[in-house]
Amino acid sequence: MEISLFQAILLGCWAAFFHTQIFYTSSGIIRQPLITGLVVGAILGDIPSAMIASAPIQLLYMGVLAVGGAVPTDTCVGTIMGVTTALVAGVNPEQAVVVALPVGLLANQLLNILYIVQGTWVHKADKAVENCDLEAISRYGTIYPFIVPFIIYVPAIALAVYAGADAISALLAATPQNILHALEVVGGVLPALGFAMTITAIGKKSLFPYFVGAFFIATAMKNFGGISLTIYAIVGAVVGYLHVVYTSKEQEA
């Protein structure tokens, strides 16, 4: 698959829109890697492959929390590059995770630049309040903060996707198979980090058996042909509901 310049610009626009104040006040579900993977698949014309590639990235980032406004990694840019590389180079999802992780950490520098620039509008808005300039307050509070992410992210991400995806594809093509297998193994382990971070964030040891039990049940079911993710989701929702119902009664007592 080859990426056109127009597609690269669209991916940059999504990254910019992701970092506007609209998304920072939106539901956390919209900001998940699976949603970004869906957008990447729609732009590149291969939604099924994009969703398959973004699934392990979702597991990796599922425990990432922005504590006190400090964002440890850029999940959006990491997902864009990971999924794009998977589609362009034809690598498996585990190798896409290995690409997404360092790119997300590197892209955090763009986020720092965004914060610095956006902070200037706050001081200008304060002066506008002192002068009772309602029009200036509107500009500094809505228009300018919305435009800045597009100025920062569209050129950077479009260039990275347009030139970088092919470069990564060529690099992977020249990489020996044993190294690619090692990357695949590492990529398969990294999603476990997401589970570990989630367990740490929950902070309840009583919930740990659910994670262990679900893993071994899923492993055991492979011997019987496996079951669909829909069934897993339904069973998980039922077990979660029963847990909340029975534990809430104990707490009330």
Steps between C-alpha positions, in 0.01 A plus 500: 500500500622849413393813683415812302585847617130574544457199728805606701352848545169349614683294761677817614163676527368219718804528729445877519127466568581239765711757685247785491308610807196319361656160560653596833150555637343201324442144613807288560357235270546724196867549586582128493739342244218289358319817388818640345556163332149519356572846359832385352328201340228721354755742352724227359209287382561187708298514823517126591881488483527831687279376784702178527822703520361746754365234739837416666585872507176554693611236751837672536348844568193392697668580832652835399377780725568873482572581863498872577499585131826311437445276198759216490458422128307616195260213434353663189824553307637166616188323375505686168858399426460146634185424302628678188822299511301179539292582192786631284767246593262210556645420842302318766327682790771405751766679293267800462502534879880522498474791254219676688673508840817703420315723252244586768775593744678712240179674392453617858748776418244645260252497785742700715530758222122513477468564874757781486325675212152452643612644831564838338131541418414482869704811582361686201148404605570639849594835349189488282289447813659804663408705192152343480572398139250221447603441139863449599397266780313289247799487267751408771267249663365312198627593153877522552527190723310305234724614214838443670486115503445501124806721449714268714370152419386507137845567345686277747270198484433530126874504429568215743226284348574584137875449524541303819262213428688408181833535680383271779365259240837489321682456832277209599546342158878509546488374858591132555212268590645409840498866604144541371401195703660656808301818441187291465566333835565834669187645343299207629623563855448878502116482522549324834647830617165662432325245718757549776454877491123457513524272802731751670258784422207305640700432813280210616667164547158335523449563127824334393348146482265624229796586276674169570182297458408670171847434359499129581141456381590665169807276471299187579227589250754503216509121525128494425512728198486824699209739543430841348587832662129577517445204734797612711351849525157369602642263761727776633210743527289243687782412742575870557134575568467213747818609677372855542158382618628259764790713627278808530262304723791400723615861527151616593479232769 
